[in-house]
Amino acid sequence: MKNNLLPIITLKRDVINNIDSILLFFKYNDQLLLIIRNIGKFKWSKSRRCWHGKFNQENLKSVRKSFSHLTTIKEDDSLYSAPKNNTIKLARSLSNYNKNILEAFVKYLQGRMYGKSTVETYSIFIADFLKYIKEKPLNTLTNRDVELFIEDVFIPKKYSISTHRQFISAMKLFIAFYPESKIEALNLIRPKKSKFLPIVLSQPEILEILRVTKNLKHRAIIALIYSCGLRVGELINLKLQHIDVHRYQIAIKNSKGRKDRYVNMAVSLTPLINNYIRTYNPIIYFAEGTPGNKYTASSVRAFLRKSCKLAGITKTVTPHTLRHSYATHLLENGTDIRLIQTLLGHNKPETTMIYTHVSTSSLEKINNPLDVAVKKFKFNGNKAENLKLNQNN
C-alpha cells in the first residue's frame, strides 16, 4: 500500500559520464535511500543531485518493482526516447584502435539502415564486449571469448534471455563487419525465447474500463487502441489525415519494420471520435499533449493504469494488453488467422498463432473426457447417486 507521506519519485533519462542513464529524483528519505542502495545498481551524483544507473529494461523494471507499491512514481517523457547526446559509451577504457572499430561498427549498422534504437543497443553491447577483452587483438578472438563474456558479465548481473538474444544478434553483425576474428557465427547459439502467453482482457472488462474513464480524450484513446489493435507508438504517431471516419478505416504509416497497413475502425466508435475531435480540436495528431505536438506513451500508460484500478481489474494491463485482447477477440469471433496477421502487421504467422493459445473458443469446443465419462454413465441407466464425484472420503 502506498504511503502518501513518502516523497514522490521522478524518473528521467539522460546521459551521465557518456552513459545512457536512468535518473531518480526524490527528496531525502531514509526508507527510499535504503531501497535504492539495496538495488545495488545506482550511484549518487553530487553534480546532478540524483541517483543514476545504466538505462536498460532490467534496471527500469527493478525501480518500478521496488518503489511502485510504496509511493508515486512520475515517469518523465524523456524516459521513452533516447537522449539527444551520445548514448553509446564510446569513452569506455578502450584502446584507440578499438574505439575506431566501434565507431566504424556504428556507421556499418547505420549504413545497413538499422533503426536508431537498434544501432544504440547493439553498439553498447559491442562496447561492453570490447571493454571486457581489454587489449586482446580482435583477430585472435574465438567463440570462447564470447562465452566467457556471457559467463562473467551476463550471468552475475542476471540479464534476461531477451537481452542475451540481443547480444548474440549484435555479435553476429559484428562478425560480419569484422570477419578477421576467429569467432564463428554459426556456433553462436541464441537461447530459446521464453514462451509467455499474453495477458488478455475479456470484452466486459474492456467495456468497464471505458465506462469508468470519464476523461473524453482518454476514453477515445483507449477505445481506438482496442478497436484497431494499435501499438502505443502507432497511436502516438497517428495523424488526423490518416483517419477516414466515413469508410471506418485508419491508415497506419511507417510502423514497426517500416511498413504501412490499413485497419478497420468500429462503427460504434464514430460518435466518440467525432465528439472528441470537436471538443479538443487536435491540429495534426489524433492525440496531442500540446497543440500540434504528440501525446506521450507514458501518459497513455498512466491513465490506463488508473482506469483499470477504477474498474477493479487486478491484471497487469498496458496499452499492448488492449492489442492482445483485440487479436484474441477477433479469433474468438471466427476471423481467419491470416487476416488477423495482416491487421496486426505481423511479418510471420507464427507470431499471430500465439493467440490460439489464449482463445477460449477453441477450448470450449473440446469435450473434457471426465464430462464424456459422466454422460456415458448416466446414458447407460446408472443412478446418479451412485456417482459421487463430490463425496468426502
Secondary structure, 3 states (H helix, E strand, C coil): CCCCCCCCEEEEEEEECCEEEEEEECCCCHHHHHHHHHHCCCEEECCCCEEEEECCHHHHHHHHHHHCCCCCEEECHHHHCCCCCCCCCCCCCCCHHHHHHHHHHHHHHHHCCCCHHHHHHHHHHHHHHHHHHCCCCHHHCCHHHHHHHHHHHHHHHCCCHHHHHHHHHHHHHHHHHCCCCCCCHHHCCCCCCCCCCCCCCCHHHHHHHHHHCCCHHHHHHHHHHHHHCCCHHHHHHCEHHHEECCCCEEEEEEECCCEEEEEECCHHHHHHHHHHHHHHCCCCECCECCCCCECCHHHHHHHHHHHHHHCCCCCCCCHHHHHHHHHHHHHHCCCCHHHHHHHHCCCCHHHHHHHHCCCHHHHHCCCCHHHHHHHHHHHCCCCHHHCCCCCCC
